[in-house]
Amino acid sequence: MINIAIIDQNEIFRTSLKTLLEQIEGFSVVMNTGYYGFPGRRCSAPIQVLLIDDGLGKEKCDKVLQEIHQKNGQARSLTLVMFEDDLNAHENQPDLILKSSCKKEFEERIKRLIKF
């Protein structure tokens, strides 16, 4: 089972992404929250993959990543970006994925992240 956390301010997007990811065999969303609901939040299972909204800004993203890594050590992250221009601006960062990506793309990228 791959345990996934979603941190994004848009509740409708988070809920939709959670539904999509849980349709994939072996995927479980163990945390689904906005940035302000995150600090100090406990999880019932260790997080292996973190999907985090680039729109939070570098400082907030770094803070979340630091806390996740302190609690989960080996957790990997994918940064969710809204526009293709954001991907192109950061060509050398393989840890970015478009929010509008299809289910198959999310599945492949998450599995590749943890070398499933």
N, C-alpha and C positions, 0 to 999 in steps of 0.2 A: 504494500500500500504506500502510495506517495502522498504525504501530508502537505497540504498547500495552505498558505495564508495570503489573503488579498487585503491590501491596504489602499483604499481609493476613496476620495471624498464623495463620489457620485454613487449614491445608494442603489439606484436603478441599474447602473453598469455593474456594480459588484454583485448584485443579486442575479443578474443575467449571466455573468461570467461564472458564478458559482454553479448555477444550473447546468451550464454548458460543460464545465469541467467534471461535474459529478456524473455525467453521462458516459464518461470515459472509464473503462474498467481499470480498477487499481488506483484511481485518483479520489482523494477525499479532501474537501475544504474544511480545515479545522479552525480557521479564523477568518472572519469576514467583517471588516470594520473600516471606519474612516480614521484619519490621523488622530483626531482628538479622542477617539474611543480606544486607541491603542495603548498608550503608556500604562504600564503596570498590569495589563490584561493577561490573565493566565490562560493557558491552552491545555486541553485534556491530552494532547498527543504532541510529540516533538515535531517541529516544523522542518521540513526538508527543502521546500521551495517557497520563496516569498515573491509575490507579484505586487509591485509597488508603483503607484502613479507618479510619473515624472512631474506632473503639475504641482506636486507638493513643494517642489524646489529642492535644491541640493542639500541645504542644511537639514531640513526635516527628513529627507530620504536617508541621509547619513546617520541621523539619530536613530531612526527605526532600524536600519541595518545593524548598527552597533548593538542595540538591545537584543535583536533577534540572534545575532552571533554569540552574544554573551550567554544566552539561554540555550541555544541549539547548536553551537559550535560549527557544524558542517553545513548549515543551511545555505542554499544557493539562491540567487535572486535574478529576476527578470524585471526590467523597468518597462512599464506600460507607457507608450507615447501615443499622442493623439494624431499627429500628422506625419506623412511620409517625409516631409522636409526635416523633421526631427531625427528620423533615421539617417538620412543623408548627411546631416550635419555631424553625426557621430559615427561615421562609417567603421571606425576601428573598434567599436564597442559591440561585441556580439551578444551582450546581455540586454538588448533592447528589442521590444516587440510592439507592433502596432495594436492598439486597442481593437481595431476593426478586423484583426486576423481571424481566420476561420478556425473551427474546432481542431481540424487536423494539424494546422500550424502550431497551435498551442500545445497539443499533445506531443508533437515531434520535438519542439523546443524544450519543453519541460523534461522529457525523457532524456534528451541529449545533455541537458544541464547536469543531471545526476548519473549520467552514463548507464541508463537502464538497460 
